[in-house]
Amino acid sequence: MSQTLPLRLHHHAWITDDQEANRRFYEDVIGLPLVAVWTEREVLAGAERAYSHALYGLADGSALAFFQFADPKDQAEFRTDINSTPLRHLAFKVEAETQEAILKRVEAAGRPESNAHVLDHGFCVSLYLTDPNGLILEFAVDHPDAEKIDAERRATAHADLARWLGGDHTSNNVWR
């Protein structure tokens, strides 16, 4: 059966407590341009609320979007607290030069709270950062043989899942 897949990510939305601090991080440090700010009044959850919605663009046309409410009570109601874990993150594909430039800008900005660190996963090398909102970001550079690796994983994906669910928890990452 053939399925039509989504074309791309349109945007990923998050709450921020400080649009300007967020802009400095995403635009000045990470390098994502601020491409739109929508300031709106709308009925949400039974009440009229004023909020701003700032979008930072990615090369494929998708965006990261951040909401901030004018009323602190609305901000508290819609704020999402999460159990911070490195497994909950947003990952972006980048070239090595872009990854290096982001790391240099983070270091130059003097942001120790961003917890910048690089991990070699074998199939990719990733720079991890934490944004001002607690959101963990990954900037991944694919292995030079990424197409070959992808083809191999696609060919065995269902068998790999069945093996793992069946109790065989051995690693299949031969690139690490």
PALUM-650397 format. One record per residue: y, x, z of N, C-alpha, C in turn. Coordinates in steps of 0.2 Angstrom, whole numbers, padded with zeros to 4 digits, always signed. Each point is the difference from the previous one (the first is absolute). Layout:
! PALUM-650397
YXZYXZYXZ/...
This chain:
! PALUM-650397
-0006+0004+0000+0006-0004+0000+0006+0004+0000/+0005-0001-0005+0006+0004+0000+0005-0003+0004/+0004+0004+0004+0005-0002+0004+0007+0003-0002/+0005-0003+0000+0007+0003-0001+0002+0002+0007/+0002+0007+0000+0002+0003+0006+0008-0001+0001/+0002+0000+0006+0008+0001+0001+0002+0006-0004/+0006-0001-0003+0003+0005-0004+0002+0006+0004/+0003-0001+0006+0002+0006+0004+0003-0003+0007/+0001+0004+0005+0003-0002+0006+0007-0002-0002/+0003-0006+0002+0007-0002-0001+0004+0003+0005/-0002-0002+0006+0004+0004+0006-0005-0001+0006/+0002+0004+0005-0003+0000+0007+0006-0001+0005/-0001-0006+0004+0006-0002+0004-0002+0002+0007/+0006+0002+0004-0001+0002+0007+0007-0002+0003/+0000+0000+0007+0006-0001+0004+0003+0007+0002/+0006+0000+0000+0004+0006+0002+0005-0002+0005/+0001+0003+0006+0005-0001+0004+0007+0003-0002/+0000+0004-0004+0006+0004-0002+0000+0001-0008/+0003-0004-0004+0000+0001-0007+0003+0007-0002/+0006+0002+0003+0003+0006-0002-0004+0006+0002/-0003+0001+0006-0005+0005+0002-0006+0000-0005/-0002-0006-0002-0006+0000-0005+0002+0002-0006/+0006-0002-0003+0003+0003-0006+0000+0007+0000/+0003+0003+0005+0001+0008+0000-0007+0003+0000/-0005-0003+0003-0007+0003+0000-0003-0001-0008/+0000-0006-0002-0003-0002-0006+0003+0003-0006/+0007+0000+0000+0004+0002-0006+0002+0008+0000/+0002+0002+0006+0003+0007+0001-0006+0004+0001/-0005-0001+0004-0005+0004+0002-0006+0000-0005/-0003-0006-0001-0006-0001-0004+0002+0000-0007/+0006-0003-0002+0002+0001-0007-0001-0007-0004/-0001-0005+0003-0001-0007-0003+0007-0003-0001/+0002-0002-0006+0006-0003+0000+0001-0007+0002/+0005-0001+0004+0002-0007+0002+0001-0004-0007/-0004-0005-0002+0001-0003-0006+0003-0007+0000/+0000-0003+0006+0002-0007+0001+0001-0002+0008/+0005-0003+0001+0000-0003+0007+0002-0008-0001/-0004-0004+0003+0001-0007-0001+0002-0002+0007/+0006-0004+0001+0002-0002+0006+0000-0008+0000/-0004-0003+0004-0002-0007-0001+0001-0004+0007/+0000-0006-0001-0001-0005+0005-0005-0005-0002/-0005-0001+0004-0006-0004-0002-0003-0003+0006/-0003-0006-0001-0004-0003+0005-0007+0003+0000/-0001+0004+0006-0007+0003+0001-0002-0002+0007/-0006-0003+0000-0004-0002+0006+0005-0005+0003/+0003-0005-0003+0003-0005+0003+0008+0001+0002/+0002+0006-0002+0007+0001+0002+0004+0004-0005/+0006-0001-0001+0004+0004-0005+0001+0007+0003/-0001+0005-0004+0001+0007+0002+0003+0004-0005/+0004+0004+0002+0004+0005-0005-0004+0007+0001/-0001+0003-0006-0004+0006+0000+0002+0004-0006/-0001+0007+0000+0000+0004-0006-0007+0002-0002/+0000+0002-0006-0007+0002-0003+0002+0005-0005/-0002+0007+0003+0002+0006-0004-0006+0002-0004/+0000+0002-0006-0005+0002-0004+0001+0007-0003/-0005+0004+0001+0000+0007-0002-0005+0001-0006/+0002+0003-0006-0004+0000-0006-0005+0005+0000/-0006-0001-0003-0005+0005-0002+0000+0000-0008/-0003+0006-0002+0001+0001-0008-0003-0005-0004/-0005-0004+0003-0004-0005-0004+0004-0007+0000/+0005+0000+0003+0004-0007+0001-0001-0003+0006/-0005+0002+0004-0002-0004+0006+0005+0003+0006/+0000-0003+0006+0005+0002+0005-0003-0001+0007/+0004+0004+0004-0001-0002+0007+0006-0004+0002/-0001-0005+0004+0005-0005+0002+0000+0000+0008/+0006+0000+0002+0001-0001+0008+0005-0005+0002/-0002-0004+0004+0004-0006+0003+0003+0002+0006/+0006-0002+0001+0004+0000+0007+0004-0007+0001/-0001-0003+0005+0003-0006+0002+0007+0001+0003/+0005-0004-0001+0006+0000+0003+0000-0001+0008/-0004-0005+0001-0001-0002+0007-0005+0003+0004/+0001+0004+0005-0005+0004+0004-0006-0005+0002/+0001-0006+0001-0006-0005+0002-0004+0000-0006/+0003-0001-0006-0004-0001-0006-0004+0007-0001/+0003+0005+0001-0003+0007-0001-0006+0001+0004/+0001-0002+0007-0006+0000+0004-0005-0005-0002/+0001-0005-0002-0005-0005-0002-0004+0002-0006/+0003+0003-0005-0004+0003-0006-0002+0007+0000/+0002+0003+0005-0002+0008+0001-0008+0000+0001/-0003+0005-0004-0007+0000+0001-0002+0007+0003/-0002-0001+0006-0003+0006+0004-0007+0001-0002/-0002+0006-0002-0007+0002-0002-0002+0005+0005/-0007+0000+0000-0003+0006+0004+0000+0006-0005/+0004+0005+0001+0000+0005-0004-0006+0004-0001/-0002+0001-0006-0006+0004-0001+0001+0003-0007/-0003+0006-0001+0001+0004-0007-0003-0004-0005/-0005-0005+0002-0004-0003-0006+0004-0006-0003/+0006-0002+0004+0004-0005-0003+0006+0003-0003/+0001+0001-0006+0005+0003-0004+0001-0002-0007/+0006+0002-0003+0001-0001-0007-0001+0007-0003/-0003+0000-0006-0002+0006-0003+0003+0000-0007/+0004+0005-0002+0003+0001-0007-0003+0006-0003/-0001-0001-0007-0002+0005-0004+0006+0004-0002/+0000+0007+0001+0006+0004-0002-0003+0006-0003/+0004+0004-0004-0001+0007-0002+0001+0005+0005/-0003+0005+0000+0000+0006+0005+0008+0001+0002/+0004+0001-0006+0007+0002+0001+0004-0005+0004/-0002-0007-0001+0003-0005+0004-0002+0000+0007/-0006+0001+0001-0003+0001+0007+0004+0005+0004/+0000+0006-0003+0003+0006+0003+0008-0001+0001/+0003-0004-0005+0007-0001+0001+0001-0005+0006/-0004-0005+0001+0001-0005+0005-0001+0004+0007/-0005+0004+0000-0001+0004+0006+0006+0004+0002/+0002+0003-0005+0006+0005+0001+0006-0004+0003/+0001-0006-0003+0006-0005+0002-0001-0002+0007/-0006-0002+0002-0002-0002+0007+0001+0005+0005/-0002+0006-0002+0001+0006+0004+0008+0001+0001/+0003+0000-0005+0008+0002+0000+0003-0006+0004/-0002-0006+0000+0003-0005+0003-0001+0000+0008/-0005+0005+0002-0001+0000+0007-0003-0006+0003/-0005-0003-0003-0003-0006+0003-0007+0001+0003/+0000+0003+0006-0007+0002+0003-0004-0007+0001/+0004-0005+0001-0004-0007+0001-0003-0002-0006/+0001+0003-0006-0004-0002-0006-0007+0002+0000/-0001+0005+0004-0007+0003+0001-0003+0002-0007/+0004+0004-0004-0002+0002-0007-0006+0005+0001/-0005-0002-0004-0006+0005+0000-0004-0002-0006/-0004+0006-0003-0003-0001-0006-0008+0001+0002/-0004-0004-0004-0007+0000+0001-0003+0000-0007/-0005+0004-0001-0004+0001-0006-0006-0004+0001/+0000-0006-0004-0006-0004+0000-0005+0002-0005/+0001+0005-0004-0005+0002-0005+0002-0003-0007/+0000-0007+0000+0002-0003-0006+0007-0001-0001/+0004+0002+0005+0007+0000+0000+0003+0004+0006/+0006+0002-0001+0003+0003+0006+0006-0004+0002/+0001-0002+0006+0005-0005+0002+0005+0002+0006/+0006-0001-0002+0005+0000+0005+0001-0006+0004/+0000+0000+0007+0001-0006+0004+0006+0000+0004/+0004-0005+0000+0006-0001+0003+0000-0006+0004/+0004-0001+0005+0001-0006+0004+0008-0002-0001/+0001-0006-0003+0007-0002-0001+0004-0002+0006/+0006-0002+0000+0004-0002+0006-0003-0006+0003/-0004-0004-0004-0003-0006+0003-0007+0000+0003/-0002+0006+0000-0007+0001+0002-0005+0000-0006/+0002-0002-0006-0005+0000-0006-0002+0007-0002/-0007+0001-0001-0002+0006-0002-0001+0000-0008/+0003+0005-0003+0000+0001-0007-0004+0006-0002/-0004-0001-0005-0004+0006-0003+0003+0001-0007/+0001+0007-0002+0002+0002-0006-0006+0004-0003/-0004-0003-0004-0006+0004-0002+0000+0003-0007/-0002+0006-0001-0001+0004-0006-0007+0000-0002/-0002-0003-0005-0007+0000-0002-0003+0006-0002/-0006+0001+0001-0004+0006-0002+0001+0001-0008/+0000+0006-0002+0000+0001-0007-0005-0003-0004/-0006-0002+0003-0006-0003-0004+0000-0007+0002/+0006-0003+0002+0000-0007+0002-0003-0005-0004/+0000+0000-0007-0003-0004-0004-0008+0000+0000/-0002+0006+0001-0008+0001+0001-0002-0003+0006/+0004+0002+0006-0002-0003+0006+0000-0007+0000/+0006-0003-0003+0000-0008+0000-0006-0003-0004/-0002+0003-0005-0005-0002-0004-0007+0000+0004/-0001+0005+0004-0006+0001+0004+0000-0005+0005/+0006-0001+0004+0000-0005+0005-0001-0007-0002/+0003-0002-0006+0000-0006-0003-0008-0002-0002/-0003+0005-0003-0007-0001-0002-0005-0001+0006/+0002+0002+0006-0005-0001+0006+0003-0004+0005/+0006-0003-0001+0004-0004+0006-0005-0005+0003/-0003-0004-0004-0004-0005+0004-0006+0003+0003/-0003+0005-0003-0006+0003+0004+0002+0004+0006/+0006+0003-0001+0003+0004+0006+0001-0005+0006/+0003-0006-0002+0001-0005+0006-0006-0003+0003/-0005-0001-0005-0006-0003+0003-0004+0005+0004/+0000+0007-0002-0003+0005+0004+0004+0001+0007/+0006-0001+0000+0004+0001+0006-0001-0006+0005/+0000-0006-0003-0002-0006+0004-0007+0000+0003/-0004+0003-0004-0007+0001+0002-0002+0005+0005/+0006+0003+0002-0001+0005+0006+0000+0007-0002/+0000+0002-0006+0001+0007-0002+0007+0002+0000/+0003+0003+0005+0007+0002+0001+0001+0007-0002/-0004+0003-0004+0002+0007-0003+0005+0000-0005/+0004+0005+0000+0006+0001-0004-0002+0001-0007/+0004-0004-0005-0001+0001-0007+0006+0004-0003/+0004+0003+0004+0006+0003-0002-0002+0008-0001/-0002+0002-0006-0002+0006-0001+0006+0005-0002/+0006-0003+0000+0006+0004-0002+0004+0002+0006/-0002-0001+0005+0003+0002+0007-0003+0007+0002/
